[in-house]
């Protein structure tokens, strides 16, 4: 996928996100209990480009803190939406689609992405990204505090990533190589709001 991403594909992916995220709007408005025993993931977003939905069924899982507040919360539906958002954000980042990023990521992550995109533009470079697929998506942490729910998801995906110069020379990456990327992204939502829009608030490679 390159800087001239097919707009039809972007529209389709945005529709998928809206569909899944709409399901998540059924969260209750009850004030939640803070998950004191769950450490918050590192907030430092990275530029690393990071498939089966997986929820462990044993005892005390990270999502128990969410389920205690809202037994109707559907982890599988959340993960489906998170996977769709993951792909759209990566493609939007690659194609310098700031407007799409503004709808899906929080201010801190947006600032990182905008500066990276501006740097690419200043160097007259183009990022070509082909998203092969997400092999695994698993919730690794979750908390609720002060009316805000945060869920960290670990993604394992395959991509082809190549950065080219204005002369089409390869600056980094290999167009013939599929690489496995592991990222942990944290999504947040104000559960006291009628519009419960999940936003990407932190990324962590590895």
N, C-alpha and C positions, 0 to 999 in steps of 0.2 A: 504494500500500500504506500503511495507516495503523497506528495504535497497536494496533488489534484485528486483527492479521494472522491469516488463516485458519490454525488449527492443523494442518489436514490438509496444507496446502501446506508448512508448516515441517517436518512429519514426513517428507514426500516428499523435500524438499531435503536433510535430514539423512541420509536413507537413501542418496541419491546420493553424498554426500560419503564416507560410510562405505564404499561400494562402490569408489569410485576410490582412496581412501586405502589400502584393503586391498591393492590391487595394488602399491602402493608399498612395502609391507612386505617385499617380496622382496629388498630391498637387502642386499648382503653386509655382514658384520660387520668387514671388513678396515679397519684403521686407514688413514685417508686422508692425502694430502699436502696441506699448506696451499696455497691459491691465492694466492701472494704478489703476483702481478701483477694481481689483481682487487680493485678498491677496494670496500669495504663501503658499501652505500647509507646515506643519512642515516637515523638511527634515530628522528627526531622524527615521531611519528604526527600526522596532521592529521585534521580533521573533514570534509574535502572528500569528498563521495560519489563516489566514483569508482565480436572474435569469430571471427574464425577463429583456430585454433591455429596459431602460426607458429614454426618453428625454422629458422634459417638454416643452410644446408648447407656454406657456405664455410669453409675453413681452421680457424682458431682461434676457435671460438665459446665463450661463457661456460660452456656445459655440458661442454666438454671436460674441465674439472677434475673433474667428477663421473664422466664416462665412464671416465677413466683409472683411477679407483678401482673402478668397477663397470660393466663393459661391458654388463650386462643392464639398466641403467637406461633406462627408456622415457620420453623427453621428452613425447611426445604424451599418454600416460596421466597424467603429472604435471600437465600443463596442463589436462587435462579436470577433474581433481580441484581444481586451483587455481581454475578458473572457477566450479565449483560452490560452493566455499568462499567465494569473493568475493561471490556473490549472497546466500548465506545470512547472512554477516556483515553486509552492508548492511541486509538486511531485519530482522535481529535488533536491530541498532542503532536502526533506525527505530521498531520496536515495543517497545523497552526490554526485550528478552528477555535479561536478564543471564545466565541459566543456559546458554543456547545460546552466548553469547559466551565464557563461561568454558571451554567445551569446545574452542573453536577459536582463541583468541587468547592471547598471552603476557601476563604481569603488567603490563608497561609500557603496552601498548596497551589492556588491559582497564581500567587506571586512567583513561586518557584518556576512553574511552568511558563509563565509569561517572560521571565528573564531568560530562561533557556531558549525559548522560541526567538526572542529578540537577538540573542547571541548567535543563533543559527543564521538569522537574516543578515546580521552585520557581517558575518563571514561568507555570505552568499552560498551557504550550504543547504542541502536538501536531505531530509530524513525520509528514507523509503522503508516503510514497515509493512510486512505481510504477517497478519495474525493467523497462525495455523489453528490454534484452539487451546482451550483450557483443559488440562488433564485432571486437575484436582482443585477443589475449592473447599476449604474447611475452616470453620469458626475456631479460633484459637484463644479468644479473650472476649469478654463482654462485661459491661457495667452499666448501672443506672445511677445517676446522681443529679440532684437539683433539677429534676424534670427532663434531663437529657439522657438518652440511651446511646451507648457507643458499642459497636461490635467490630472486632478485628478479624479479618478473613485472610487466610494464607492461600495464595494462588500459585499453582504450578502450571506454567503455560509454555507453548512452543511458538516461537516467532522467527522471522527472518528480518534482520535489521541491518540496513546499510546507509551510511552517511556519504553523500557525494558532494564534490565541489561544483562551482559554477561551470567548470569544464567537463563535468560528468566523471571526473576521476574519483576513485573510491578513497575516502578519507579514513573510514573505519567500517568494520563489519565485512561480511562475505555474502553475496547474493545467492550463493549455492549452499549455504550452511544453515540448517535449522538449529537454533539454540534453545535450551531449556532455561526459562527464567522463573525465579522464585521471588515473590513479593508478598509482603503483608500490608494490607490496606485497612485503615480504620474508617468506618462509616458512622455518622452521628445523625440523630434525629431528635427534635424537640417534641416529646410525647404529650406536652400540654397544649400544643397547637392543633387546630383543626386540620391544617395541611401538614401532614407529617412527611416532609420531603427528606429523604436520606441524602446526605452530602458526604463526599470524601474529604476527611479532615486531616489525614496523615498517611504517609507512605513510608515503607521501610523495606529495603531490598534484603533478600537473604532469609 
